[in-house]
Amino acid sequence: MESHPDHRHQHQHHPEGEADEEALTELLDLDAEVLHEYQSEVIAWVRELAGDLPGRRILDLGSGTGTGALALARGFEEADVLAVDVSATRLDRLQARARELGVDCRIHTLQADLDAGWPATGPVDLVWASNSLHHMADPDRVLAGVFTALQPGGVLAVAEMGSFPRFLPPDIGSGLEERCHAALAEGLAHQLPQLASDWGPRLRTAGFLSEAERTFAIHLVPPLPAAARRYAQLSLRRIRSALDGQISAADLAALDMLLDDDGPGSVLRRGDLAVRTARTVWVARRP
């Protein structure tokens, strides 16, 4: 699951305008579609490390639009998946999608605000937290809840991004994208102070035993398919919104040209876009 500027994920978000909510939902779904090879690889790796779990009950912590829960159901065919999110709308969307795919008997949902306290999840064997912990007001308290919910020998997998994806070649705007990301990082250091956390020590402090840590480098080369170009557009659009008034008028104008659906320089038309990002995954076990 991806996280994005001005995305109060958990996906612990607050009410947003309907149009913004629709765009964000599309962006999250595109993230899973465009980065599906990463998602499949990391779930297969976690399954290998987890070994034979006793009860096959998985908790998706901050499930968002549910793409992770559905991928977990595919990767762990014997397991039931409990998707926890603050948004009833997104959980309803997940249930509808699960019915379409014929896995609704194994996908369950629970609406809960993890910042308000640990919900009644019951015991679980595997917890999946993808790009959600850094949005928590007190992630260490949430990790304590995870520890309590996990069965002895159960596994926690935490996946977090190293930075927001890059899409543009460096010659566009003489380094436009890097300037935007530098300005974005400055603002996010205050809004999301947990974003750059090293979760390994925090997992050990919470009582977990470290199993493995791995960084997955993602580089999709041009030409990108239409879905990836749309993913780039929506991602850059959220960055542009977050940086309004924080970067130069010239850089804002350059972004607007890239984001124009019908313009000759639109990212929807460019053949030189790439997707460059990285995700780090920590796997730990409750003793």
N, C-alpha and C positions, 0 to 999 in steps of 0.2 A: 504494500500500500504506500502510496506516495504522500508526502506532505508538501504544502505549498504556501507561499507568502499569503498572509491574511487568511490562512486556513486554520480555524480553531477546531481542529480535527478531533476526533475520538469517536471516536473522533469527537473530542470534547469541544464542540463548537457552540456558539450562541446563535440565536435566530438571525437569519440573513434574508435579504430580499429574494423573492422567488426566482428571478432571473439569475442572480448570483448562485443560488443553490443549484439550479439546473446546470449551470456551467461547471460548477465544482463537481457535481455528480458525474458529468460527462468526463471531466478531467481525470477523476479517480478511476473510472472504468477504462479510459484510454491508457492510463499508466499500466494497468494490469495487462491490457491487450498488447501494448508495444513492448513491455518488458516481460512477456510471458516465459521466455526461455530462462531468465534469471529466476522467476518465481518457481518454475518447475524444478530447476537445479537446486535451489536452496531447500525446498521442501523434501526432495529426495535425500539431500545430505542430512537434514535434521532427522528424517526417519531412520537413516542408517545409524546415526549416533544414538537415537532413542532406544533402539533395540526392541525387545519384546515388552511392551508396556502391559501392565496387568489388566486394566479395565477398558482401554480404548475410548476414553472420553476426553475430547479436546476442547479447550476454551480459546476462542479468538478474542483477544482483549482490544477493544476499540475497532470494531469490524468495518466501520464505514459503509461502503456500498456492498460489502459482502464478497468481493472477489477473492479475498484471502480465505474466507470460510469455505467457499466452493472449491478452491484449489486444494485445501486441506482435506476436504471430503473425497476428492479424486486421489490424492496422494496416500491417504490412510483409508482404504476401502472398507475396513472392518469397524471404523470408528464413527461415533456420533460427535457432532460439532455444535458447541454452544457459542453463538455470536452475541457479544455484549457491546452495546453502543448506546449513546445518549439520544440518538435520533430515531423516533418511532417510524418516521417516513422511510428512512434508509433500511430499517429492519423489515418493514413491510415489503420493500422492493426486493430484498434478499429472499424473503419467503416465496414471493411470486416467481423469482428466477429459479429457486430450488425446485418448485413444482414443475416448471417448464423442463428442467433437466432430469426430473424423476428422482431427485435425492432429498425431497422434502421430509421423508421419514427419518433422515439422519441429520437434518439441519434444524436447530432450535434457536430461538432468539430470546434475549433478555434486555429490556430497556433499563439502563442504569447510568447515572452520572458517577464515574469513578472518583471524581474529586469530592463527592459528598459522602463517601464511605464504600466499603467493600460490599457488593451485592450477594444475595443468597445463591451462589453458583452450585453449591454442593461440591463434593470431592471430584477432582479431575486428574488426568494422567499426563497431559501435555498442555502447556500454555504457550500460545503464539502471540507475540506483541510486535507488530510490524509498524514502525513509524508512528507509534502512539505514546510511548512512555515520555518522550520529551515534551509532550503537550500537557502532561499532568502537573497540577499545582504542587504536589508533593509525591514525586515518583517513588521515593523510598518507602513511604507509607503504602503505596500501591504494591510495591514488591513484597512487603510484609504480608499483604493480603494474598498475593499469589503463593507465597510460601505456605501459608496456612491451608489454602485450597488444594494444593498439590498433594497427592498421595506420596508416602515415602518411596523414593526411587523415581518419582515423577520428574519430568523435564520441562524446563523453560527455555524458549528460543526468543531472543530479542534481536530484531532487525532494525537498523537505523541507517539513515543516509549520511554520507560524508559531506555532501553539499547538494544544492539544487542542480538539476540537470543543465548542461550546456548544449546548445544547438547550432550556434552560428559559427561560420569560419572567422578567424581572427581579423581578417582584413575588413570586415564590415564595420564601418564607423570607426576605424582605427582602434579596435579594441573595445567597442561599445559594450559587448556582453560582459567582459571582465569588469568594466567600470560599474555596470549595473549590479553585478554580484557583490562587489566590494561595498557599495552603498547599502545593499540589502543586508549583508552580514552585519554591518554596524548597527542597523536598526533591530535585527533579530537577536543580537546579543543581549538586548534589554527585554524584548518581548518573549523570547524562548531561550532562557539561559541554559536549559538542559540540552540544547540541540547538539552541542559538540562533546557531550559527556563520553567518558570512557566507562562503559557499563560493567566491565569486568570486575573492578574493585567494589562497585556498588552491589553487584550480585553476591560477592563473597561476604560483604558486610551484612547483607540480608540473611545469610546462613547457607547460601547455595555453594555447591562444589562445582568449580569450573570444569567443563568438559572440552570445549574448543572455542576458538575465535577465528573467523575467516572473513576476509574482504573480497567481495565480488566486484570486479571492475567490469563495467558495461560500456561498450562502444559499438554503436550501430552506425555503419558507414553509409554514405550516400550512394545512390539515390534512395531516399526513404519512401515507404508506401504512404498513401494518403492519410491513414490513421495516425502515423507518426508525425506527419506535418501538422495535422490538426492538434495533436498533443503539444507540439512545439508552440503553436499559436496560442493555445489556452494558457500554457505555462508562462509564456512571455507576457501575455495580457495581464496576468495576475501580478507579475513583477512590475509591469508598467504602472498598474494601479497603486501598488505599495510604495513606489518611488516618486509619485507625483509631488513635485515641489522639493524633492531631495537631490535631483540631478539636473543638469543644465537643460535649457529649453531646446538646444540643438539635439541633445541625446533623446529627449522625449519625442521630438519630431521624427527622429530616425526610427525610433520604436514604432511610432504611429504608421509610418510607411510600411514597415515590416508586417504590421498587424492588420492592415487594410485588406479586407477579403478580396477585393477586385483589382487592387493596385498591381502594377507590373513587378514591384519588388516584394510582393506579399510572400510570407513564408509558405503559404499554401501552394505557391507556384515554383518555389526555388528548388533546384536540383542539387544544391551543395550543402544542405543541412545534414547534420549528424546528431546522434544522441550520445552524450558522454556523461556518465555519472558513476557512482560507486555506492555500494551498500555493505555495511559491516554487520555480521551476525555473531552473536554470542550465544552459546548453548551451555546451560548449567543444569545441575540436578539437585533435587532435594535429597539430603542424606536419609 
